[in-house]
Amino acid sequence: MGNTTWWFVMRVGEPAIVTLYEREGRGTAQLKVIPLGIRRQASYGYNGGAISGVTCQQHLSPRNAYAEKSNGSNGAIEMRSKPGTNVALYATLAFELLDPDSVVPGVYSATGGYQFSNNEIEISERTDYWGSSAPRTAPYIPDLSLVVGHVFRIDMPHTSVSLSPSYEDGNTFTGNVRFRAQSNQRYSITMQCSNTSAPTTEGGCYFAGTMMELDAQARFPEQGMTFNLRPDIPTYIDGAEFTDLDYDYPGYIDFTLSKIMEYGETGKTYFDTVSLTFEADF
C-alpha cells in the first residue's frame, strides 16, 4: 500500500456474536468476538494523527501506532494516522464462548468465515485533508473455528466414611460421601472391591474378608435420581443433566453394609477399601 492516502482512520466498537456449527452436526455454539485494539505499522512513516476514546494503552509514532482498550470496556476507540509506506494494519480481538456448559465437545466453525460490520471494526481512507473520498471497509476472517474440549472435574471433600447403624434395620450400617461433578458430556463411575474376585451374588462387594455385603449407589437428590454401582461395571451418567452449580456437593455416594448380625463380631472394628473411578466418556 503506497503513501497516496492522506489519513487512515481505524475504529473498533461493538462486539460480534457469531454462530458456529459443529462439524458432525451435534449442535451450535455462540462465540462472542470482542474488538479490543488497532495497530498500524509502516516501514517509513509520517508524523501526524490522533487517538480518541478510553484506552488502557496507546502509542502514536510515524512507524508504529496502536490503541487498545480493556476487555469489558464500553465505547469505541478510534485512531487517525498518516499511512506511510508498506503499511500493515492489525486488529486485536478477544473471544468468549457463551454458555460453555451447554456446548458439547467437538470442532465448530462459521460457514464462510465471518465478515465484521462497520460498527464492529471499520477502516476508512481519507484522500485529502478534508476527509472526502472515504470508502469504508471492515475486516474479514476467512476461517473462524473453535475446538471445544470435554469439561470434566470431580471434587470430593472426604475420601473415607464411617458406617453407622441404620435407624430402619439393625442388621445394616449406612454412610455416604458427597461429591461434585462438572461435565458437559456423560461420564462413568466404576466401583472396585478390595477383593475383586469375590463380588456378592447381589452385585455388591464382600466386606473386609467376611461375608458381610457392601452395596453402593450414586444419588442426586435435586434430580431425584439414583444409580446402582456394581463392581467393575461402568455406570454412565449424563454430565450436563447432573451438573448443579447451586450446591457445593450435589451428588452422594451412598454405602449400605448388610448381614452384620450373621457375619460380624460384636465389638470388632472392620476396615476395607472400595475404589471409585470417575472417567470422562469421550
Phi, psi and chi 1 to 4 in degrees:
 res  aa     phi    psi   chi1   chi2   chi3   chi4
   1 MET       -  128.8 -163.8  173.9  -69.0      -
   2 GLY   -81.8 -163.2      -      -      -      -
   3 ASN  -114.2   29.3   59.6  -10.4      -      -
   4 THR   -82.6  -25.4   56.5      -      -      -
   5 THR   -71.5  137.3  -62.7      -      -      -
   6 TRP   -73.9  -47.7 -169.8  -88.7      -      -
   7 TRP  -133.9  150.9  -65.6  105.3      -      -
   8 PHE  -106.6  134.5  -90.3  120.1      -      -
   9 VAL  -120.1  117.8  178.6      -      -      -
  10 MET  -117.7  136.1  -60.9  178.6   65.3      -
  11 ARG  -139.6  134.4  179.9 -179.0 -177.6  -84.1
  12 VAL  -120.0  137.0  -68.8      -      -      -
  13 GLY  -134.5 -106.0      -      -      -      -
  14 GLU   -81.5  150.9  -60.1  176.4    7.0      -
  15 PRO   -73.4  159.9   25.8  -33.0      -      -
  16 ALA  -112.1  143.3      -      -      -      -
  17 ILE  -107.0  116.2  -54.1  -62.6      -      -
  18 VAL  -114.9  132.6 -175.1      -      -      -
  19 THR   -89.2  123.9  -60.5      -      -      -
  20 LEU  -108.5  147.0  -54.1  179.4      -      -
  21 TYR  -116.0  132.9  -62.7   86.2      -      -
  22 GLU   -71.7  135.5 -153.8  -80.4  -39.4      -
  23 ARG   -67.4  -22.0   67.4 -179.3  178.2 -176.2
  24 GLU   -93.9    7.5  -57.8  -65.7  -23.5      -
  25 GLY    75.5   25.4      -      -      -      -
  26 ARG   -94.9   12.5  -66.0 -171.1  -66.7  172.1
  27 GLY   138.3 -171.4      -      -      -      -
  28 THR  -126.7  167.0   61.5      -      -      -
  29 ALA  -139.3  143.4      -      -      -      -
  30 GLN  -100.8  118.3  -62.1  -65.5  -52.4      -
  31 LEU  -111.2  125.7 -175.3   67.6      -      -
  32 LYS   -93.9  120.3 -173.3  176.3 -176.1 -179.9
  33 VAL  -106.4  117.8 -175.8      -      -      -
  34 ILE  -112.9  111.0  -50.3  165.0      -      -
  35 PRO   -71.8  124.9  -14.5   29.7      -      -
  36 LEU  -116.7  -24.9  -67.8 -179.8      -      -
  37 GLY  -158.2  167.1      -      -      -      -
  38 ILE  -138.9  149.4   42.0 -175.5      -      -
  39 ARG  -145.8  141.4  178.5 -177.2  -67.4  -91.2
  40 ARG  -127.5  125.0 -172.5  -89.3  -64.6  148.2
  41 GLN  -122.1  146.0  -69.8 -178.7  -39.7      -
  42 ALA  -146.3  147.2      -      -      -      -
  43 SER   -71.9  -29.1   60.3      -      -      -
  44 TYR  -141.2  127.6 -179.2   82.5      -      -
  45 GLY  -123.4  176.3      -      -      -      -
  46 TYR  -128.2  146.8  -58.5   91.5      -      -
  47 ASN   -66.8  152.7  -72.5  -43.2      -      -
  48 GLY   124.0  151.7      -      -      -      -
  49 GLY   133.4  176.7      -      -      -      -
  50 ALA  -160.2  154.9      -      -      -      -
  51 ILE  -125.6  132.8  -65.2  172.6      -      -
  52 SER  -128.5  157.0   61.4      -      -      -
  53 GLY   102.9  168.6      -      -      -      -
  54 VAL   -85.1  118.5  177.9      -      -      -
  55 THR  -120.4  156.3   64.4      -      -      -
  56 CYS   -94.6  -22.2   60.8      -      -      -
  57 GLN  -158.1  149.3   59.8  178.3  -14.0      -
  58 GLN  -157.7  157.1   63.7  179.6   51.0      -
  59 HIS  -157.1  141.0  175.6   76.1      -      -
  60 LEU  -138.7  111.0 -164.6   60.4      -      -
  61 SER  -145.1  166.9   67.9      -      -      -
  62 PRO   -57.5  -39.8  -27.8   35.8      -      -
  63 ARG   -97.6  -24.6  -67.0 -170.5  179.9 -175.4
  64 ASN  -140.1  117.8 -174.7   25.3      -      -
  65 ALA  -133.9  135.5      -      -      -      -
  66 TYR  -153.6  160.4   59.7   84.3      -      -
  67 ALA  -150.8  135.5      -      -      -      -
  68 GLU  -137.8  148.5  -67.8 -175.8   -5.8      -
  69 LYS  -117.8  161.5   61.6 -179.1  179.1  177.8
  70 SER   -73.2  148.5  -59.1      -      -      -
  71 ASN   -63.4  126.8 -165.7    1.4      -      -
  72 GLY    97.6   -8.6      -      -      -      -
  73 SER   -74.3  133.4  174.3      -      -      -
  74 ASN   -86.1  159.2  -65.2  -36.9      -      -
  75 GLY    92.9  163.0      -      -      -      -
  76 ALA   -98.9  156.7      -      -      -      -
  77 ILE  -123.0  146.0   56.5  174.7      -      -
  78 GLU  -133.3  139.5 -177.4  177.3  -76.0      -
  79 MET  -126.1  126.4 -178.5  172.7   68.4      -
  80 ARG  -113.5  126.9  178.4 -170.9  -61.6  -97.6
  81 SER  -149.3  156.1   66.9      -      -      -
  82 LYS   -68.3  143.8  -70.9  -66.7 -170.9   75.3
  83 PRO   -73.4  -48.4   25.4  -33.1      -      -
  84 GLY    80.4 -165.0      -      -      -      -
  85 THR  -115.4  153.2   55.2      -      -      -
  86 ASN    51.9   55.5  -61.7  -42.7      -      -
  87 VAL   -79.3  137.3  175.6      -      -      -
  88 ALA  -123.8  132.0      -      -      -      -
  89 LEU  -114.6  138.1  -54.3  176.5      -      -
  90 TYR  -133.8  153.6  -56.2   89.9      -      -
  91 ALA  -125.6  140.0      -      -      -      -
  92 THR   -97.1  127.5  -58.9      -      -      -
  93 LEU  -124.0  146.9  -54.2  173.7      -      -
  94 ALA  -115.8  149.5      -      -      -      -
  95 PHE  -125.5  137.4  -61.0   89.3      -      -
  96 GLU  -135.6  123.5  178.0 -175.4   -8.9      -
  97 LEU   -82.5  119.4  178.3   61.5      -      -
  98 LEU   -83.3  139.0  -56.7  179.5      -      -
  99 ASP    51.0   57.3 -162.8   14.7      -      -
 100 PRO   -63.5  -26.4   23.9  -33.6      -      -
 101 ASP   -66.7  -21.9  -70.6  -22.5      -      -
 102 SER   -97.2   -0.3   65.8      -      -      -
 103 VAL   -95.0  121.8  178.7      -      -      -
 104 VAL   -75.8  151.4  -59.0      -      -      -
 105 PRO   -59.3  145.1  -23.6   33.7      -      -
 106 GLY   161.1 -176.3      -      -      -      -
 107 VAL  -107.0  121.6  179.1      -      -      -
 108 TYR  -114.6  148.3  -66.1   77.3      -      -
 109 SER  -152.3  160.3   61.1      -      -      -
 110 ALA   -97.7  122.8      -      -      -      -
 111 THR   -60.8  120.6  -56.1      -      -      -
 112 GLY    77.2   12.8      -      -      -      -
 113 GLY    75.1 -156.4      -      -      -      -
 114 TYR  -142.2  129.0 -178.6   72.1      -      -
 115 GLN  -100.7  116.9  174.7   69.1   60.3      -
 116 PHE   -67.4  150.9  -73.5   96.5      -      -
 117 SER   -92.0  165.5   63.0      -      -      -
 118 ASN   -65.8  -26.2  -73.8  -30.6      -      -
 119 ASN   -80.4   -6.9   66.9  -35.1      -      -
 120 GLU   -96.6  -58.0  -64.6  161.7   -4.9      -
 121 ILE  -139.9  131.8  -56.8  178.2      -      -
 122 GLU  -135.4  137.2  179.2 -175.4  -21.3      -
 123 ILE  -127.3  129.2  -57.5  172.5      -      -
 124 SER  -137.1  152.7   60.2      -      -      -
 125 GLU  -112.5  135.3  -60.0  177.9   50.4      -
 126 ARG  -113.2  118.9  -50.6  -61.9  170.0   92.0
 127 THR   -92.3   -1.8   55.1      -      -      -
 128 ASP  -148.5  176.0   60.7   31.6      -      -
 129 TYR   -61.1  -33.2 -178.4   82.3      -      -
 130 TRP   -83.9   -5.4  -56.0  104.6      -      -
 131 GLY    89.1   16.7      -      -      -      -
 132 SER   -78.0  170.1   60.4      -      -      -
 133 SER    49.8   68.3  -58.6      -      -      -
 134 ALA  -119.7   76.1      -      -      -      -
 135 PRO   -64.7  138.8   24.9  -33.6      -      -
 136 ARG  -104.5  136.5  -64.2 -178.3  174.5 -175.9
 137 THR  -132.1  161.6   59.7      -      -      -
 138 ALA  -134.9  143.5      -      -      -      -
 139 PRO   -64.0  159.9  -19.8   32.0      -      -
 140 TYR  -129.6  130.6  169.0   68.0      -      -
 141 ILE   -99.1  108.6  -58.8  178.8      -      -
 142 PRO   -70.8  -28.7   24.3  -32.2      -      -
 143 ASP  -136.5  105.5 -178.8   15.8      -      -
 144 LEU  -115.9  107.5 -177.3   59.0      -      -
 145 SER  -134.6  160.2   59.3      -      -      -
 146 LEU  -146.5  133.2  173.0   70.3      -      -
 147 VAL  -105.8  118.6  177.1      -      -      -
 148 VAL  -101.6  117.1  177.8      -      -      -
 149 GLY   -83.6  179.7      -      -      -      -
 150 HIS   -85.5  117.2 -168.3  138.4      -      -
 151 VAL   -80.9  118.9  177.2      -      -      -
 152 PHE  -151.1  120.0 -174.0   62.0      -      -
 153 ARG  -149.7  136.5  178.8  176.9  177.1  178.5
 154 ILE  -123.1  128.2  -61.0  -65.4      -      -
 155 ASP  -121.8  132.0  -67.9  -45.3      -      -
 156 MET  -138.5  112.1 -174.3  174.7  -70.3      -
 157 PRO   -68.3  -25.3   25.9  -34.1      -      -
 158 HIS  -132.2  141.2  -54.7  -71.3      -      -
 159 THR  -114.6   10.7   56.3      -      -      -
 160 SER  -139.6  159.4   63.0      -      -      -
 161 VAL  -147.6  141.5   56.7      -      -      -
 162 SER  -101.0  127.4  -64.8      -      -      -
 163 LEU   -88.1  138.0  -56.5 -178.3      -      -
 164 SER  -119.8  155.7  -57.4      -      -      -
 165 PRO   -57.7  138.4  -23.5   33.8      -      -
 166 SER   -74.9  142.3  169.6      -      -      -
 167 TYR   -70.1  -24.1  -68.3  108.3      -      -
 168 GLU   -91.5  -27.0  -60.4  176.5   -5.3      -
 169 ASP  -148.5  115.6 -178.3    0.8      -      -
 170 GLY   -69.6   -7.8      -      -      -      -
 171 ASN   -93.8    4.3 -159.5   24.8      -      -
 172 THR  -132.1  149.4   62.2      -      -      -
 173 PHE  -117.8  146.7  -82.4   39.3      -      -
 174 THR  -134.5  162.2   59.6      -      -      -
 175 GLY  -178.1  169.1      -      -      -      -
 176 ASN  -153.0  161.8   60.0   59.7      -      -
 177 VAL  -125.2  146.7  -68.2      -      -      -
 178 ARG   -99.5  156.6  -59.0 -174.1   67.2  173.5
 179 PHE  -151.0  162.7   69.7   95.2      -      -
 180 ARG  -127.0  123.0  175.3 -174.0 -179.0   85.7
 181 ALA  -114.7  129.6      -      -      -      -
 182 GLN  -120.6  119.4  -69.0  177.5  -88.1      -
 183 SER  -156.7  145.3  177.9      -      -      -
 184 ASN  -104.4    9.7   59.0   -8.1      -      -
 185 GLN  -141.8  175.1  -84.6  -73.5   73.2      -
 186 ARG   -74.3  156.6   75.9  172.6 -169.8  168.3
 187 TYR  -139.9  171.1   61.8   90.7      -      -
 188 SER  -124.1  152.3   65.5      -      -      -
 189 ILE  -120.2  125.2  -55.1  176.2      -      -
 190 THR  -121.8  127.4  -56.0      -      -      -
 191 MET   -94.5  140.7  179.0  174.4   69.3      -
 192 GLN  -129.3  131.1  -68.4  178.9  -50.0      -
 193 CYS   -83.0  158.5  -51.5      -      -      -
 194 SER   -66.7  -34.2   59.8      -      -      -
 195 ASN  -106.6   88.9 -175.2   -4.3      -      -
 196 THR   -67.7  -16.1   56.7      -      -      -
 197 SER   -86.9   -1.0   63.1      -      -      -
 198 ALA  -135.7   63.5      -      -      -      -
 199 PRO   -72.4  152.7   26.3  -32.8      -      -
 200 THR   -72.9  165.3   70.8      -      -      -
 201 THR   -65.2  -21.7   55.6      -      -      -
 202 GLU   -90.1   -1.1  -60.8  -62.2  -35.7      -
 203 GLY    97.1   11.1      -      -      -      -
 204 GLY  -102.3 -158.4      -      -      -      -
 205 CYS  -115.3  141.0  -62.4      -      -      -
 206 TYR   -72.7  139.1  -73.9  121.2      -      -
 207 PHE  -106.9  129.0 -171.5   77.2      -      -
 208 ALA    54.4   39.4      -      -      -      -
 209 GLY    72.6   15.0      -      -      -      -
 210 THR  -114.6 -173.9   72.7      -      -      -
 211 MET   -95.9    6.5  -63.3  -65.5  -73.5      -
 212 MET   -64.8  143.6  -66.9 -174.1  -69.8      -
 213 GLU  -113.5  130.2  -62.4 -178.1    2.5      -
 214 LEU  -111.1  124.6 -178.0   71.5      -      -
 215 ASP  -115.4  151.7  -66.9  -63.9      -      -
 216 ALA  -136.0  146.4      -      -      -      -
 217 GLN  -138.3  146.4  -63.9  177.4  -40.7      -
 218 ALA   -98.2  125.2      -      -      -      -
 219 ARG  -127.4  136.7  176.0  168.8   55.5   94.2
 220 PHE  -122.7   94.3  -61.1   88.2      -      -
 221 PRO   -60.1  -39.5  -20.0   30.3      -      -
 222 GLU   -65.0  -32.7  -68.0  -57.7  -48.0      -
 223 GLN   -92.7   -8.0  -69.3   82.0    5.8      -
 224 GLY    66.9   34.3      -      -      -      -
 225 MET  -124.2  142.3  -65.3  -68.5  -68.3      -
 226 THR  -134.2  138.1  -61.5      -      -      -
 227 PHE  -123.7  126.7  -58.8   85.3      -      -
 228 ASN   -75.3  135.5  -68.3  -35.0      -      -
 229 LEU  -102.9  131.8  -56.0 -179.0      -      -
 230 ARG  -122.8  145.0  -66.2  -67.9  176.3 -110.0
 231 PRO   -56.5  127.4  -24.2   34.3      -      -
 232 ASP    65.1   13.0  -56.4  -42.0      -      -
 233 ILE  -119.0  116.8  -59.6  175.4      -      -
 234 PRO   -64.6  135.8  -18.6   31.2      -      -
 235 THR  -106.9  119.4  -62.8      -      -      -
 236 TYR   -93.5  137.2  -70.8   95.4      -      -
 237 ILE  -130.4  134.5  -64.7  172.1      -      -
 238 ASP   -73.4  106.3 -173.9  -20.8      -      -
 239 GLY   -61.6  -41.7      -      -      -      -
 240 ALA   -65.0  -34.5      -      -      -      -
 241 GLU   -75.5  -31.1 -178.1  179.1   -4.9      -
 242 PHE  -112.6   25.8  -66.0  102.0      -      -
 243 THR   -99.8  113.7  -66.0      -      -      -
 244 ASP  -120.1  111.9 -166.1  -26.4      -      -
 245 LEU   -84.4   -4.7  -60.7  179.9      -      -
 246 ASP   -84.6  -11.9  -65.7  -29.7      -      -
 247 TYR  -126.4  144.8  -63.8   88.0      -      -
 248 ASP   -62.2  -46.5  -70.7  -21.0      -      -
 249 TYR  -137.9   86.4  -61.5   99.9      -      -
 250 PRO   -79.2   -9.8   27.6  -33.4      -      -
 251 GLY  -109.3  154.7      -      -      -      -
 252 TYR  -129.0  142.3  -68.0   77.3      -      -
 253 ILE  -106.7  111.0  -59.1  -65.6      -      -
 254 ASP   -94.8  133.4  -66.7  -30.7      -      -
 255 PHE  -115.6  137.4  -64.0   98.0      -      -
 256 THR  -129.6  119.2  -59.1      -      -      -
 257 LEU  -105.1  119.3 -176.2   64.1      -      -
 258 SER  -117.1  171.1   59.8      -      -      -
 259 LYS    63.3   39.9  -59.9 -174.3  178.4  180.0
 260 ILE   -67.3  -46.1  -53.7  -64.9      -      -
 261 MET   -67.1  -32.0  -63.7  179.7  178.9      -
 262 GLU   -74.6  -39.0  -67.8   93.0  -33.9      -
 263 TYR  -123.9   -3.8  -57.8  110.8      -      -
 264 GLY   -98.6  150.1      -      -      -      -
 265 GLU  -100.0  134.6  -64.0 -178.2   22.7      -
 266 THR   -61.3  132.7  -58.0      -      -      -
 267 GLY    82.5   -0.3      -      -      -      -
 268 LYS   -99.1  142.3 -175.9  175.3  179.7  178.4
 269 THR  -100.9  131.7  -59.4      -      -      -
 270 TYR  -113.2  138.5  -67.6   87.9      -      -
 271 PHE  -125.4  148.9  -62.2   90.9      -      -
 272 ASP  -159.5  164.8 -154.1  -17.1      -      -
 273 THR  -120.3  127.2  -60.9      -      -      -
 274 VAL  -119.1  127.1  174.8      -      -      -
 275 SER   -96.3  136.8  -61.0      -      -      -
 276 LEU  -119.6  120.2  -62.2  171.5      -      -
 277 THR  -106.6  117.6  -57.9      -      -      -
 278 PHE   -97.4  123.2  -67.3   78.5      -      -
 279 GLU  -135.3  130.0 -174.1  173.0   10.4      -
 280 ALA   -67.7  140.4      -      -      -      -
 281 ASP  -104.2   88.0 -178.4   41.4      -      -
 282 PHE  -151.4      -   65.4   95.1      -      -
